[in-house]
């Protein structure tokens, strides 16, 4: 398949969502977030999700124009109901509200429930860091992960994210699942026709597997740490279920009918603890010292969390984004159903 410019993929995605009833502003926001994931090298959260979102709309679960309700609110907290709206739209509003409250009251917590898939957590914690604050996020979703020692899907991939503002160094952004991989990574491997690394999944009988198809036939993803120290990822994943599943008023992953995300956001106003410029200098010093460490054999440098994504984005903006043939074909079929002229986009991609 050819490579596509980010703007091309954004426009295709936006047109598709509008054709399914999404207000233009929301369609644009969701599309930008999806394509940003592709740019950063996280195809699992990129335009491959257009297929999933369209299916959810057609099935009546995802409501593109859903109203966001504030159920409870204090000076330092809020609880939002997304009414099955786009996760990106609800989550961005929740983080903006958390930032606003932390600016006034030092620390804030905003939770959200009843919203669809919200994409990469880094997109939201980075909003806090860009406002001179620390952003923290935990999210749960549908079951796809076994507890340590088990074979049933009872936990979600339960990602967590932290983002910290820096000075001259690249922003420090941690965004990881508490499982061996995100479900979307399995989906991308399936679309590419590739095997998974060993230790990521087990089949429905609990046997190790590298075939992504086994996951979708009743298998499960293992907790972060795998067979050796998976109790660590399991503990973190269980914690996320409490914070993003129970505290947020959403369902836990194992509960019947669980769809979409439960969200926990926390924001800390750095200036109320330490002057922001001093914080920036100290975190820069920390990063530089870590990166100057003596290297093990086989390693060329130490990258802090967030740096691989920054480098990948530069490459993909210049060279374009590769989309697997199966993914592209399914997006083309969706466009055709909605009478969206896809030929112009194909011609543009082929001309690169």
Buried (B, 14 or more C-beta within 10 A) or exposed (E): EEEBBBEBBBBBBBBBBBBBEBBEEBBBBBBBBBBBBBBBBBBBBBBBBBBBBBEBBEEEEBBBEBEBEBEEEEEBBBBBBBBBBBBBBBBBBBBBBBBBBBBEBBBBBBBBBBBBBBBBBBBBBBBBBEBBBBBBBBBBBBBBBBBBEBBBBBBBBBBBBBBBBBBEBBBBBBBBBBBBBBBBBBBBBBBBEEEBEEBBBBBBEEEBBBBBEBBEEEBBBBBBBBEEEBBBBBBBBBBBBBBBBBBBBBBBBBEEEBBBBBBBBBBBBBBEEEEBEEBBBEBBEBBEEEEEEEEEEEEEEBBBBBBEBEEBBEEBEEEBBBBBEBBBEBBBEBBEEEEBEBEEBBEBBEEE
